[in-house]
Amino acid sequence: MSAIEILETADPESLARYDAIIDARSPAEFAEDHAPGAVNLPVLTNEERAEVGTIYVQESRFRARRIGAAYIARNVARHLETALADRPGSFKPLIYCWRGGQRSNAMAMILSQVGWRTTVLSGGYRTWRRHVTARLYDASWPLRLVLVDGYTGSGKTEVLQKLAARGQQVIDLEALAAHRGSLFGGLADRPQPSQKMFESRLLGILHGLDPDRPVIVEAESSKVGERMIPPALWQAMAAAPRVELSAPAQVRAAYLVRAYRDIVEDRAALDEALRRLPTPPGRKRLQAWGELADAGDFEALALALMELHYDPAYRRASRKGARPSLGVLELAGLEAAALDAAADEIVRRVEAFAAR
């Protein structure tokens, strides 16, 4: 039998020393947020946790512990027979629960008796969360950021993906937030992660970056959908130089229709998004837009939205404070070849910026 060890910190370097990070909390807790790379091997299901908690508060602490212990024993046995069945004798797991209490220690005791060198994270998930908060809210990041900027529909997200494929360091905030960063940006098949999960994902990316190399980010507002960009990164973005993509309005409208095909094909979602515009469009304008949608003239609808909402918002944001510039890329079209050429030119400008 191995003694149970204790880990006091939750920085990525410490977590990386283990063969597996086991989150022993319920699936619902795990879904809200978890340490990067953790696997969920719950010792209590959502329903069991609720039942034990109710008994603990309303009936008897002793009965709650007895019932909880039975559930934990059965669930850990199942994990030993399935997820952990092929682990060798040298296996070194790190286990955590909500605050490093009964759930993680109960699982750790069983795993240590198997003979594995088992460690419990002191303070549990809350230790990880304190680390996230300290890094994203109480510290600054020494990043050499460059922003890809431009009017809505200028291909920024696609160019960012092409830059990543070219080996550039990229932070894709929209991918992390599961949102396209606009009023119509929600993804039907992917709800946004919780704010905590968004921050954990972001911190995992930040920890993997080389601070001596430039990092490219798409220019965003302070929120991506309902997820807020933490201050440490937002402040760095506000001061970062940027490359602006520029394309004719008609070209951008056609691109938006292609990029937002899911919204175009879901009339209820389209109507709901139109009603949420920050500047209320009024009954007559909504009716006119509805007629464009009925006629399938979505490019005209996109042009109208750009003129009323998106372009004025971009111009207002552009006037705020000093915005260091690495130049404007004029794009006659937004087809794949044009965006490839834009990505290549951005690489050239970013490398020149890094050499300064």
N, C-alpha and C positions, 0 to 999 in steps of 0.2 A: 504493500500500500504506500502511495506517495503522499507526502504532506501537501496541504493546499497552500499555495503561495498567494500573495497579495500584490496587485499592481496599483500604485497610487496615482498615476497620471494616464491621460488618454490622448497624448499627442501621436501623430501617425508613425513616428519612428518607434515608439514603444509598442504600438499595436502590431507593427509589422514583424515583430519577433515571434509571433505565435502562428502555429499551423492553421488554426481556425479561430475566428471570433464568433462565439455563440451568444446570441441574444435569447435569453430564456423567458422573455416577457410574452404576453399574449399576442396573437397575430394583429389585433387592432392597434396595440401600442407600437409594434414593429412597423406597421404600415404608416403611422404618423411620422416616425423618424427613427433612424438607427445609425450606428457607427458605420462608416464606409467598409464594405466587404463583409459585414456581419451576415450570418445565416440565422434564420429564426427556427429555433428548436424549443417551442414553448413548453414549459412545465405545467401550465394551466391554459386551457383554451379560453376564448372570450367568455363563453357561457359559464365555464367552471370558475373563472376568476370572479365573475359577477355573483355567482351563487355563494362562494366562500366569503366574499366581502359582505354580502347581505347577512349571512349567518353571524359573522364576526361582530357586526354592528348591532343587530337586532336580537340575537339569541344568546350565543355563547362563544367566547373566544376559544375555549377548549374544543368544542365541537367543530368550530371552523378549522382549527389547526389539524384535527384528526382527519376530517374529510379532505382538506387540502393535501395532507401528506399522502393519502391514498391516491388521489389524482396524480400527484407529482410522481409517485413511484411507478404508476402505470405508464405515464407519458414518457418518463425517462427510459423505462424499459423498452418502449416502442422505438425511441430514437436509437438505443443501443442495437436494436435488431434491424434497423433500416439505415438512417443517415450516417450512423457511426459504425456500422457493421464491418467496414473494410479498413478501419484505421489501425495502423501498426502500433506496437508497444511503445515506440518513440514519440507518439502523438502528443503535442503540446497545445491544448486548447486554452483560450481565455474566455471566461464566462461573465456575463453581466445581466442584471435585471434592472428594475427601476432605480434602486438606490443601494445595490450591493447587499441586500438583505437575505430573507429566508429563501426566496426562489433560487437565486444563483448559488447560495451556499449549499442548499439541498442537492442540487444537481452536481455541484463540484464534489461533494462528499462521495456520491456514487461513482463518478468518473475517476476520482483519485483512487478508490478502492479497486477499480479495474487495473490500476497500475500506471495510468497516464499522469504525466506531470501537469497538474491542473492549477490554473491561476484564476482568481476572482478579481474583477475590477472594483476597487474600493470606491464606494459612492455610486456605482452602477452607471446607468445611462446619464444620470445628472452630471457625472464627472465629464463625460464626453460633451454634454451640452454646455457646460461652463467653459470648456476649451473652445468650442465654436464661438460663443459669445465674446470671449476675450480676444480672439483673433479677428473677428469681423466687426466688432463694435468698439473695442477698447484699444486697438492698435492700428498702425498704418502698414500698408504693404509696399515694399520697395520695387514696384513694377514699372517697366518702361512701356506704358500703354500707348497704342495707336488705335484710333477709332475709325471704323468705316461708316461714313455718314452719308446722308442724302435724303431726298424726298421719298415718301412712301411709294413703293412700287418700282424702285430703282435697282432692285436685285441684290440688296445688301446681304441678306441671309444666304443666298446661293453663292455669292462671292466669298463669304466667310467660310463656307464649307469647302470651296475650291482652295482657299488659302491653307486650310488644315490639311488637305490632301497633298499640298506642296511642302509639307513639313514645317509650316509656320506654327508658332505657339498661338493658340486660339482659345478664347473663352466664349462658348456659345450659350449666352444667357437664356435665349429662347428655348433651346433644347433642354436646359436644366429646369426651366420653369414650365415646360410643356405648354407653351403659348407663343403665338406669333407676334406678340407685342403691339397689338392694335385693337381697336374696338371689335373687329371681326376675327380676332386672333385665337379664340378658343378652339381646341381640338375636340371633335365630337367623341373620338374613341379614347382620349387620354385626358382625364381630369387633371387639373394642376396639383402638384404635390403641396403638402402643408408648407408654411413658411419655414418651419424647422427643417424639413426634409430638403427644401430648396437650399438652405444655408449649408447643410451638411454636404450636399452634392457639390456646391460651389467651393467649399473649403477643401474638399478632396482634390478638386482641379487646381486650386491655388497652390496647395502644398507640392504638387508635382511640377510646377513651373520653374524654369531656370531664370532667376532674377537678372542675369546678365544679358539675356536675349529679349528682344521686343515681344510684346504680347498684344495680339490684335483682338479687338472687341467691336461688336456692332453698336453704334450709338443708340441708346435707349433713353426713355424717360426714367424717372426714379423707380418706377414700378413696371414689371412685366406681367401684364394681366393683373392679378391680385397679389402677386409676390413682390415684395419690396427688395430692391438692391441694397445690401447692407452698407453702412456709411463708409467703411474702410475702402471698399471698391468704388462706390459712387463718387467719393471725393477725388480719387485718382482719375476716374473717367472725366470728371468735369474739367480737369486741368490738362487733359491729354491732347496732343496734336491729332488731327484727323485728315483723312482723305475723303473727299466728297465725290459720290457718284451722281452724275446728272444725265437725264434722258428726257426727250420730249414727252409732254403730257399724254398724248395719244398712245405712245409706246408704253408708258407706265400703266395706263388704263388696261391695255391688252394684257400686260404681264400680270396685273392684279387679278383679272378674270381667270387666268390660268392657275395662279398660285392659290386662289381661294375657291377652287372648283367645288369643294365640299359645301361652302356657304351658298354658292350660286345654285346648287342643286337641292338646297333645303330651304324652301320658301319661308317656313315658319321661323327658322333661325335667322334668316335675312331680315324679316320684318321686325323681329325682336331686337336685333342689333341696331337697326335704323332708329327705333324708338329710344335707344339708350344714348344717342348722340349728345355730347355735352351741350351743344347749342340746339335746343329743340327746333326741329325743322318746320313745324306747323302743319296743319291739316292738308292744305293745298299742295305743299311740297311733297309730303308723304304720299299723297294720292298720285302725283306725277311720277314719283319714283316707282310706285307700285305698278303704274302703267308701263314704265320701261322694263320692269322685271317680267310683267305679263307678256310683253312683246319679245322677250329674250334679248333685249338690247342692253346687256350688262356692261359693255364698255362705256356707253353713254351714262349709265348709272355710276360707274366708277369715276368718270370725269366729273360728274356733279358732286360726288362726295369729296373728291380731291379739292375741288374749288371751294366748297363750303367749309370743310373741316380739316383735312389732312395738310394741305399746303399752307394755309394760314398758321396752323399750329407749329409747323416746322419753321416758318419764318420768324415767329415769335421766339421760339427756342434759340434760333440762330443769333438773335440780337442780344441774348443774355450774356454779358461778360465777355472777356477775351477768349477767342477760340483759335488757338494756334493751328495753322493750316499747312498740310503737305500737298496742297493743290487740289484741283478739280479734274475729274476724268469725265470727258464728254462722250457719252455713248449714244450712237445713232440708233442702236437696237439693243435688245436684251436677250437675244438668242444665245445658245450655249457657247458658240465661238466668241462672241463679244464679251461674255462674262469671263471666259478663260483668259482673253487678252487683258481684261481689267485686273484679274487676279495677278497675272504676271507683272503688270505695271506696278501694282501695289507692293508686290515683293521687292521690286527694284527700289521703290521710294522708301520702304521700311528699312531695307538694308543700308541705304544712304543715310537715313536718319540715325540708325544704330551706330554708324561709323563716325558720327560727329564727336 
